[in-house]
Structures are given as C-alpha cells and as structure tokens.
Amino acid sequence: MTTRIVLFLLINFAALGIGGYFTGPGVASDWFQNFNQAPWNPPGWVFGTAWTFIMICFSFFMASLWGAPENKTAITSLFVVQWLLNVGWNVVFFHFRSTEIGLVVISLLTIVVAIFLFAYTKELKAKALLVLPYFIWLLIATSLNTYIVLNN
C-alpha cells in the first residue's frame, strides 16, 4: 500500500507541476486579471493549498482503489482521463487562453471525478470520501470558469 501511495503522489503532483508549467504567468497575467471575476473567487494562496490537500487525499484514494482486485482496466482508464483533463485544463485555459473550451474540459473533469466518488463508494466505503475534496473543489472551479465565460 505504501508503494502505491508514493506512486500516486508522484503521478498526481506531476500533473500539478505540468499544469503549473502551462499556466505560466497565468493568474498574475493582465489577460486573467482583466476578467470580471466571480465574487466568490478565493484569494490566490487558497488554490495551492487546496490542490496540495486534494492531491494528497486523491493519492490515498487511488492507492486504496488500486488495491481492489477487480476493474483495473476501468480504474486505469478513468485515472488516465482524469489526469489528462486535469493537466489539459491549464493548457487550454491559460496557455491557449480559451475560457470556453476550458469550461468544457473542467466540466468533463468534474464528471470523471464524480464517477470516482459515486461508482466506488460501495467498494471503498469511508475511504471514498477521500475524493470528496477534489469533487467539491471542481464544483467551485467550474463555477469560477463559468462566471468568466458568462461575464467577459
């Protein structure tokens, strides 16, 4: 189990690192700062703290889920899709500056994470709650992206 946790920590934090690379000046850029932001937009420091907590929880979730003997193909496929969408949102939204396609990407990511949450609750029981922070954060992030699309 410890090896799986370390492996998922590395993979998940690699996603954050790659996403951060493509974000570039991102949040501090004039392009982003000139948007009408949602009134519930949290301060910048919250994002790094939230993502760190989320990826730690998600790594423990995935390590537990990966230990299940069944559905390895489905679990792997969902995880890869989640990883690509997670990284892809930064690329689409900040690098290519497409808020609309970014909204599509983050909406799909939210759906994939919801599948993790609801499809494996019976199997993982209370451990499934480890994916709940990710899902809640994505609901918030999707609402922020939606606000930008609708108000700019």
Secondary structure, 3 states (H helix, E strand, C coil): CHHHHHHHHHHHHHHHHHHHHHHCCHHHCHHHHCCCCCCCCCCHHHHHHHHHHHHHHHHHHHHHHHCCCCCHHHHHHHHHHHHHHHHHHHHHHHHCCCHHHHHHHHHHHHHHHHHHHHHCHHHHHHHHHHHHHHHHHHHHHHHHHHHHHHHC
